[in-house]
Amino acid sequence: MALVIMQVPLDEIFDLRHRILRAGLPPEEAHFHDDDHPDTWHVSVFDGDINRLVSCASFMPSKLNSAPAWQLRGMATEVGYRGRGYGRQLLHWALPAIAGKTGIVNFWCNGRKDAAGFYEKMGWSRASGEFEIKGAGPHYIMAQQLPDSRSKRKRPSR
């Protein structure tokens, strides 16, 4: 796979997000609160072998248990391309890139019940019981805290 993963403007991922997550609804239903926040990261996965955008996600500044965090929203992968590792690669790239640039190591999302296993394989944990999001079905809050690389710095030797 010749993947290109990078931060992009919202308009580069919006169509994919709308088609996958809000199919049949007006486009404004795929516009999320804080999409336009200056610190929000929109991330694309482009497969150069097929010359196509195949996966995307957005990360908004948020809080998790009163601590600074990033909320993952709008993660979508083209239907015919699921199970090929695009979402996994997106998270492997985005989380350390965002944490490295911002120093915020906490991430969370409202993960669909049928995606909980995916997040758990990626090192995320269930941080809530099951709950229902109207029109979207059962979910869990899923969370992950990356190691804070700043705390691993070696002290100067004497």
KEDRENLO-800898 format. One record per residue (C-alpha): residue number from 1; residue in three letters; x, y, z. Coordinates in Angstrom, 2 decimals. Layout:
N
REC_NUM_ALA_X_Y_Z
...
! end
This chain:
158
REC_1_MET_0.00_0.00_0.00
REC_2_ALA_1.27_3.45_-0.90
REC_3_LEU_-0.56_5.39_1.81
REC_4_VAL_-0.38_9.12_2.30
REC_5_ILE_-1.67_10.23_5.70
REC_6_MET_-1.82_13.90_6.55
REC_7_GLN_-3.70_16.75_8.14
REC_8_VAL_-6.02_18.38_5.60
REC_9_PRO_-8.77_21.01_5.45
REC_10_LEU_-12.29_19.84_6.27
REC_11_ASP_-13.50_20.17_2.68
REC_12_GLU_-11.09_17.40_1.60
REC_13_ILE_-12.78_14.79_3.83
REC_14_PHE_-16.32_16.11_4.15
REC_15_ASP_-17.85_14.17_1.25
REC_16_LEU_-16.49_10.84_2.54
REC_17_ARG_-17.71_11.58_6.08
REC_18_HIS_-21.17_12.55_4.80
REC_19_ARG_-21.56_9.52_2.51
REC_20_ILE_-20.45_6.99_5.13
REC_21_LEU_-21.73_8.42_8.42
REC_22_ARG_-24.76_10.48_7.41
REC_23_ALA_-25.97_8.79_4.21
REC_24_GLY_-29.42_9.98_3.18
REC_25_LEU_-29.28_13.02_5.44
REC_26_PRO_-28.69_16.61_4.40
REC_27_PRO_-24.99_17.55_4.23
REC_28_GLU_-25.27_19.87_7.25
REC_29_GLU_-25.91_16.74_9.37
REC_30_ALA_-22.27_15.74_8.71
REC_31_HIS_-20.92_19.08_9.97
REC_32_PHE_-19.85_18.66_13.60
REC_33_HIS_-19.50_21.16_16.40
REC_34_ASP_-15.89_22.39_16.43
REC_35_ASP_-15.19_21.28_12.84
REC_36_ASP_-14.10_24.86_12.22
REC_37_HIS_-12.18_25.28_15.49
REC_38_PRO_-8.66_26.47_14.61
REC_39_ASP_-7.07_23.61_16.61
REC_40_THR_-9.17_20.81_15.09
REC_41_TRP_-7.23_18.26_13.06
REC_42_HIS_-8.88_16.68_10.01
REC_43_VAL_-6.86_13.70_8.85
REC_44_SER_-7.04_11.87_5.53
REC_45_VAL_-5.74_8.53_4.35
REC_46_PHE_-5.12_8.52_0.64
REC_47_ASP_-4.22_5.27_-1.08
REC_48_GLY_-1.88_6.16_-3.91
REC_49_ASP_-2.16_2.68_-5.43
REC_50_ILE_-5.81_3.33_-6.28
REC_51_ASN_-5.57_7.15_-6.36
REC_52_ARG_-8.39_7.54_-3.82
REC_53_LEU_-9.26_9.01_-0.42
REC_54_VAL_-10.22_5.91_1.57
REC_55_SER_-10.41_6.94_5.22
REC_56_CYS_-10.72_10.05_7.37
REC_57_ALA_-11.22_11.29_10.92
REC_58_SER_-11.37_14.53_12.84
REC_59_PHE_-9.89_15.34_16.25
REC_60_MET_-11.41_18.20_18.24
REC_61_PRO_-10.00_19.80_21.40
REC_62_SER_-12.08_18.56_24.30
REC_63_LYS_-11.95_17.36_27.91
REC_64_LEU_-11.97_13.85_29.37
REC_65_ASN_-12.64_13.68_33.10
REC_66_SER_-11.68_17.39_33.36
REC_67_ALA_-8.30_16.77_31.69
REC_68_PRO_-7.36_18.27_28.31
REC_69_ALA_-8.09_15.74_25.59
REC_70_TRP_-8.87_15.23_21.91
REC_71_GLN_-12.22_13.87_20.83
REC_72_LEU_-12.10_11.63_17.77
REC_73_ARG_-15.15_12.23_15.58
REC_74_GLY_-16.27_11.35_12.11
REC_75_MET_-13.97_8.39_11.50
REC_76_ALA_-15.05_6.85_8.21
REC_77_THR_-13.64_4.38_5.71
REC_78_GLU_-15.02_3.63_2.27
REC_79_VAL_-17.25_0.55_2.52
REC_80_GLY_-15.34_-1.57_0.00
REC_81_TYR_-12.01_-0.77_1.69
REC_82_ARG_-12.75_-1.69_5.29
REC_83_GLY_-10.66_-4.36_6.94
REC_84_ARG_-7.51_-3.37_5.02
REC_85_GLY_-5.86_-1.44_7.84
REC_86_TYR_-6.64_2.11_6.73
REC_87_GLY_-8.29_3.12_10.03
REC_88_ARG_-5.51_1.48_12.01
REC_89_GLN_-2.88_3.35_10.02
REC_90_LEU_-4.78_6.61_10.46
REC_91_LEU_-4.76_6.23_14.27
REC_92_HIS_-1.12_5.09_14.33
REC_93_TRP_-0.17_8.29_12.51
REC_94_ALA_-2.60_10.81_13.98
REC_95_LEU_-2.42_10.16_17.74
REC_96_PRO_1.35_10.54_18.13
REC_97_ALA_1.42_13.43_15.63
REC_98_ILE_-1.25_15.35_17.54
REC_99_ALA_0.17_14.52_20.98
REC_100_GLY_3.68_15.40_19.83
REC_101_LYS_2.61_18.79_18.52
REC_102_THR_0.22_19.72_21.35
REC_103_GLY_1.44_17.81_24.41
REC_104_ILE_-2.11_16.52_25.00
REC_105_VAL_-1.98_12.72_25.32
REC_106_ASN_-5.63_11.91_26.15
REC_107_PHE_-7.98_10.79_23.37
REC_108_TRP_-11.60_9.67_23.46
REC_109_CYS_-14.57_9.01_21.23
REC_110_ASN_-18.16_7.87_21.24
REC_111_GLY_-17.41_4.55_19.58
REC_112_ARG_-20.18_2.55_17.97
REC_113_LYS_-20.80_-0.75_19.76
REC_114_ASP_-19.86_-2.70_16.63
REC_115_ALA_-16.52_-0.81_16.47
REC_116_ALA_-15.54_-1.34_20.13
REC_117_GLY_-13.39_-4.37_19.26
REC_118_PHE_-11.45_-2.32_16.71
REC_119_TYR_-10.67_0.36_19.27
REC_120_GLU_-9.73_-2.22_21.90
REC_121_LYS_-7.26_-3.84_19.49
REC_122_MET_-5.78_-0.36_19.05
REC_123_GLY_-5.21_-0.02_22.82
REC_124_TRP_-8.32_1.97_23.67
REC_125_SER_-10.47_1.06_26.70
REC_126_ARG_-14.18_1.29_27.36
REC_127_ALA_-14.68_4.28_29.63
REC_128_SER_-18.46_3.97_29.98
REC_129_GLY_-21.29_1.53_29.88
REC_130_GLU_-23.32_1.14_26.72
REC_131_PHE_-25.49_4.10_25.78
REC_132_GLU_-27.70_5.01_22.84
REC_133_ILE_-27.13_7.91_20.45
REC_134_LYS_-30.44_8.69_18.76
REC_135_GLY_-30.28_7.76_15.10
REC_136_ALA_-26.82_6.19_15.44
REC_137_GLY_-27.39_3.23_17.77
REC_138_PRO_-25.51_1.82_20.76
REC_139_HIS_-22.13_3.31_21.72
REC_140_TYR_-19.41_3.29_24.38
REC_141_ILE_-17.05_6.06_25.35
REC_142_MET_-13.68_4.69_24.28
REC_143_ALA_-10.48_6.28_25.62
REC_144_GLN_-6.74_6.04_25.22
REC_145_GLN_-3.89_7.83_26.94
REC_146_LEU_-0.58_7.87_25.13
REC_147_PRO_2.64_7.88_27.14
REC_148_ASP_3.81_11.43_27.79
REC_149_SER_7.18_11.49_26.06
REC_150_ARG_8.15_14.57_28.06
REC_151_SER_8.12_12.51_31.28
REC_152_LYS_10.57_10.01_29.77
REC_153_ARG_13.33_12.52_29.22
REC_154_LYS_16.55_11.49_30.87
REC_155_ARG_17.89_13.66_33.60
REC_156_PRO_21.29_15.09_32.93
REC_157_SER_24.05_13.04_34.55
REC_158_ARG_26.13_14.68_37.22
! end
